[in-house]
């Protein structure tokens, strides 16, 4: 089995070992008190406060989190979804983060590939990879907002096919030597290429989010990791077992996001919330250990429901939780 890409190895250092990341924006705008203040000030729901985004990214890196994850939300839809993600264009934001952080993996969770030109995605991701010295991790999705597709000139019903072809194009663009795309009638003799190339010869690791309109077998073969939605421990056990069966011997990790409401009282018992958990720090350690035992390699925390200042939550996580789930130094 080939050695994993260094960025992937940081997220998944060894079987049974779990690392922790953070989903941007680092804001608490889902907190009821914050929502009330936003309504009073006329600020729309789901649009985070980004004034401290650089400082908080640097803080997360310095505290020892393994990854920063960015979502791709092309259009803010307050009627159907009400969530603007992290607002900034994803690859532009990643380029900025590459300049202001040193060690944290920069990951997307996930780029809506059918809405983007794959060759430009390949170039943008490789650019971030070079600027960050090999810290790029590309999570990809087929998308779930039908309203966006005709606005980008794409067919929502054909997004599965577009996704498969897009992944094929990414892999071809990152290989050394002239670009070959037989499906588009391009062979190597034409001497076209996509620059820059990623730092590592293996390219950039790809994590497929959800099913992306593909079969589990296709994902297991063509992805470097599975990025799957949060589940209770019973459902998670079934999902990780399936992934382990499909990737037997392949060393491909299972990654998952989790909404976290970290309560101020360390002994507070865990309570399920939508897409995650409300808990004190002691129960969180046990819960994460159970996830690691089920085969989860990396968990990214979404902190937006917290009432407490984000800085306080980050410091508590770093002091009480991260020592149990440390990141691994990049090669």
N, C-alpha and C positions, 0 to 999 in steps of 0.2 A: 504493500500500500504506500502510495506517495506521501511525502510529508505535507501537512496542510499549509495553506497560505499563512504567512505570519499574522495577518490581521484576524483571520479565522481562528488561529491558534490562541490569540489573546482572548477571544470570546469563549472558546471551548478548549481549555488547556489539556484536559484528560477526562476519560470516562468517569462519571460520577461526581465530577467537580463542576460547580456552577459559578458563573460570574454575573455581575450586575451592571446595568447601564441605565441611562435616563432618556426619556423621550422629550424632545423639545416641542413647544416652548416651556421653559422652566418658569411657570406661572401658576397661580392658584385661582384662576378666574371661574372655576366651576363651584367654588365655595359659595354658599348661600349669602353670606354677608357681603362678599365681593360683588355678587350678582345684583344685590339690592343697591349697592353704591354705584354700580355701572348704570343701572336703570335711572337712578336719580340724576346722574350726570349726562344721560342720553347716549351712553356708549353701547354699541350693539353687543348682544350675547355672542360668545364664541370667538371674539377677537381679543387675543391676549395682549398683555403689556410687555413690549419688547425693549423698554428703555434700558434694562439691565442685562440684555442677552449676552453680550460679550463678557462682562464680569462673571456672570453665573457659569458660562461655559468654561472659562478659565478655572473657576473655583472647582467645578466638577472634575476637571482634569487633574488638578492639584490634589484633590482629596482621594483620588485613586479609583474612580469609576472606570469600567472597562470600555464603555462606548457611549456616544451621543447619537441618538436616532432622530432623523427628520422625516416627517410625513410629506407626501406630495399632494397638495390640495390646489389644483389649478384655478378653480373658481369658487369664491365664497358664496354659499347658497344658504341664506338665513331662513328660507321657507321650508326646505326639505331636510337640511342637515344641521344648520346653525353652528358650524365649526369651521373656522378659517385655518386650522392647522397652525403652523408657525409663521404664516403670512408671507415671509420672504420666498422668492423663487429658490427652489431647492439647491441647485448646483452653484448658484451665486453665493448662497449662504454657506455651503460646504467649503467653497474657496476661502471665504472669510475665516471659517473655523480652522481650516488648515493652517492659517497664518497665526492664529492667536492661541492654539493649543500645541502641546508637544507629544503626548503619549496616547491619548484616548483614540479609540477607533472611531471613524466617522462613517455612519451608516444611514441608509435610507430605509424607511419602513412604511410605505414603499413607493418607488417611482411607478407611475401609471404608464407602462410601456406602450400600450396601443395609442396613446394620445401624443407620443413624441416620436420624432424621427430617430430610429435606432442608431444610425451612424453618428448623429450628433450626441446621443446619450453615451455612446462608446467614447467619443472624444472628450466630453465633459467629465465623465467618470475617471478616465485616464489622467486628465489634467489634475483633478483633485488628488488622485493617487500619487502623482509625482510631487505636487506641492506639499502633500502631507508626509512624504517619504514612506509611502506604502501602507497608509492607514485606512484606505477606502474599502468599504463593504457595501455592495449594491443589492439592496432588497428591491424586488420587482413585483408588481401586481398587474392584474388585467383591468382593475377599476370596477366601481359599483355605482356610479352616478350617471344614469342614462342621459340626462340633460346635456352633459358635456360633449358627448361624441359628435353629434351633428355640428356643433359649434367649432369643432376642430377638424371637420370634414371626414370623420371616421364613422364606421358602422358598429353600433353597440353589439349587435348580434354576431359580428365577426371578430370580436375582440380576442377570442381564444386562439384563432388562427394567426391574427396579427401578433399575439404574444409569442407564440412558438417561433414564428419567423424572426421576430425581433431578437430573441435570445440567440438564435443562430447567427444573426448579423453581428451582435456584440462579440461573440466568441471569435468570429472571423476577423473582426477589426482589431482585436487585441493580439492576434498571433503575429509572430515576427515574419517579415517578408511582405511582399505586395499583397494587396487585398484580393481575395477570391470570393465571388458571390455567384455561383452557377445559376441560382434561381433568378438573378437579375441579369444574366448574360455577361457577367464580368469575370474574366480570367486573369491570372497573374501576369500574363504577357503585357497587359496594358500598363503595368507598373504604378497603379494607383495605391495609395496607402493612407492610413489614418494615424496621425501623430498628435500627441506623444503616445508611446507605448507605456503600459503600466510598469511599475518598478520591478515587479517579479515576473519571471517568464510564464508562470501559470496564469497570468492575467489578473483579474479582479474577482474575488469570490462573489457568487450570486446566491442570494436567498430568495426563494419563491414564497410570497405571502399568500396564505390561504391555498385555495385550489387553482386560482388563476385560470379557470375554465379548462384545466388539464386533468388527466388521470393521475392518481398517486404514483403509478409506475413511471410515467413520463417525468414527473417532478424528481423522483428518486434518482433517475438516470441523468437528468440534465442540470439539476441544481447542485450547489455545494452545501446547502443547508435548507431546512424548512423553517419558515417564519410563520408560526401559527397562532391563531387567536386564543385568548385566555379561556380556560375551562376549569370546572371544579376538579378536584383530584381524581375522582372516579372516571370522569370522561377523559381526563388528561392521560391516565394510565392506558386506556384503550388506544389513544392517538399515538402516544410515544411507542407503544408496542408495535403498532402497524408500521411506523417509520423505521424502527429498528429491524423489522422483518424485511422491509423493502430494500434497506441499505446495508444488509448484513456484511460486515467486513469493510464497508466503505468509509467509515470514520466521518460520516456527515452528521453534523449536530442539529439538534432540535432547539429552536429559539422561540421565545414567546414574550409578548408585552403583557403588562399588568397594571391596571389602575390601582394606585395605592393611596389610601387615606391613613397616614401614620398618626395615630393618636398620641397625645402628649404623655399619657400614663403608660409606662413600659409594660405593666401587667395587664393592660386592657385585652380582653379576649378577642379572637378574630371573629369578624362578621362579614359575610359576603355582601358585596355591592356590585353594581353593574360593571362587568368586565374586570373585576378585581376584588380587593379586600380592604376592609377597615380594621385596623389592628394596632396593638402596641408592639414595641420592638421585640420583646421576648417571644411572643407567639409568631412573629414574622420570621425569626430565625428558624424556628421549628418547621414552619410552613415551607420555607425555601429549601430546607434540608430534605423534606419529603419530595418536593419537586425534583431536586437533584437525584434522589433515589429512583425516581421514575424515568430518568433519562433526559431531563431538561438541562441544557448546557448553559443557557444565558437567559436572564430575565431583564427586560427594560421597564423601568418604573415611569408611569405617567402620574405626576404629582398634582394635577389640576384641582382635585376636590379638597385639598388641604386648607384648613382655616389659618394655619400658622404661616409665618413668612417662609418663603422657599429656602432662604439661607439656613434657617434653623433646622428645617427638615433635612437638608443636605448634610449639615454637620452631624446631626444625630445618626443618620444612616452611615456616615463615614466612621463615626466613633463606635457604634454598637453593632452594626450589621456587616460592613465591608471586611473587618478582620476575619470573619467566618467564611467569606467568599471573595478572596483577593484576586485581582487581575494578574496576568502574567506579563512580564516585560516583553516588548517586541524585540525580535531578533535584529 
